[in-house]
Amino acid sequence: MNARVFWIFGVLQSVSLGVILFLVLRSLNAISGASAIGVDTRVVLSVVFPLFSLLVEYAIYAKR
Protein backbone atom coordinates (compact mmCIF):
# COMPACT_ATOMS: atom_id res chain seq x y z
CA MET A 1 0.00 0.00 0.00
CA ASN A 2 2.77 2.46 0.88
CA ALA A 3 4.53 1.91 -2.45
CA ARG A 4 1.30 2.63 -4.32
CA VAL A 5 0.80 5.86 -2.40
CA PHE A 6 4.40 6.83 -3.07
CA TRP A 7 4.01 6.31 -6.83
CA ILE A 8 0.69 8.16 -6.99
CA PHE A 9 1.93 11.24 -5.16
CA GLY A 10 5.43 11.02 -6.64
CA VAL A 11 4.10 11.12 -10.18
CA LEU A 12 1.69 13.94 -9.32
CA GLN A 13 4.53 15.90 -7.76
CA SER A 14 6.79 15.35 -10.78
CA VAL A 15 4.10 16.36 -13.26
CA SER A 16 3.25 19.52 -11.34
CA LEU A 17 6.95 20.38 -10.98
CA GLY A 18 7.44 19.92 -14.72
CA VAL A 19 4.47 22.13 -15.57
CA ILE A 20 5.58 24.85 -13.16
CA LEU A 21 9.12 24.74 -14.50
CA PHE A 22 7.89 24.94 -18.10
CA LEU A 23 5.67 27.93 -17.30
CA VAL A 24 8.42 29.75 -15.41
CA LEU A 25 10.86 29.28 -18.29
CA ARG A 26 8.21 30.42 -20.76
CA SER A 27 7.51 33.54 -18.71
CA LEU A 28 11.23 34.34 -18.62
CA ASN A 29 11.20 34.40 -22.41
CA ALA A 30 8.16 36.68 -22.37
CA ILE A 31 9.83 39.07 -19.92
CA SER A 32 13.10 39.29 -21.85
CA GLY A 33 11.32 39.84 -25.14
CA ALA A 34 13.79 37.63 -27.00
CA SER A 35 14.06 33.88 -27.11
CA ALA A 36 16.50 33.24 -24.27
CA ILE A 37 15.68 29.53 -24.00
CA GLY A 38 14.32 27.51 -26.90
CA VAL A 39 11.21 25.37 -26.73
CA ASP A 40 13.18 22.15 -27.02
CA THR A 41 15.38 23.10 -24.06
CA ARG A 42 12.33 24.04 -22.00
CA VAL A 43 10.70 20.69 -22.71
CA VAL A 44 13.87 18.75 -21.90
CA LEU A 45 14.41 20.63 -18.63
CA SER A 46 10.74 20.26 -17.71
CA VAL A 47 10.92 16.48 -18.19
CA VAL A 48 14.44 15.54 -17.09
CA PHE A 49 14.60 17.49 -13.82
CA PRO A 50 11.32 16.14 -12.35
CA LEU A 51 12.17 12.62 -13.56
CA PHE A 52 15.59 12.80 -11.90
CA SER A 53 13.96 14.14 -8.74
CA LEU A 54 11.48 11.26 -8.73
CA LEU A 55 14.27 8.71 -9.16
CA VAL A 56 16.24 10.21 -6.27
CA GLU A 57 13.16 10.20 -4.05
CA TYR A 58 12.49 6.56 -4.98
CA ALA A 59 16.09 5.61 -4.16
CA ILE A 60 15.71 7.24 -0.74
CA TYR A 61 12.30 5.65 -0.22
CA ALA A 62 13.47 2.17 -1.27
CA LYS A 63 16.43 2.37 1.10
CA ARG A 64 14.13 2.36 4.13
N, C-alpha and C positions, 0 to 999 in steps of 0.2 A: 504493500500500500504506500509506504513512504517513497519508494522509487517512482511510482506513478505520479504522486503529488510533485515530486522534484521535477520530473520531465514536463508536466503540465505547466507549472509556474516558471520553470527555466526557459521553456520555449516562448511563453508569453513575454517574459522579461527580455529575451533576446530580440524578439520581433519589435517590441516597443522601443528598445534601445536603437535598433537599426533605423526605424522610422524617424525617431527624434534626431539621430545623427544626420540622416539624409536631409531633413528639413533645415537643420542648422547650417549645414554646408550650402544648401541652396540659398538660404537667406544671406549668407556671406557673399555669394556671387551677386545677389540683388543689391546689397549695400555698396559693394565696390563699383558696380556699374559695368565692370568688365568680367570676362570669364576667368576667374582666378583658379578654379578647379573644374575640370571637365566632368561631364556626366558619367563617363565610364569610371573615373576615379572615385566619384561620390558613391556609385553603386558598389564598387569593390570595397571601399572603406565601410559602407553601411552593412555589408554582409560579413566581411572577414572579421572585423572587430567584435561584433556580438557573438559570432560563432566561436572565436577563440576564447572569449569570456565564458561562454557556456561550457566549453571543454575544460577550462581551468576549474570552474565551479564543480563539474562532475568529478574531476580528479580529486578534489578536496572532499567531496561528498562520499566518493567510493572508498576513500582511505579510512573512513570511520568504521 
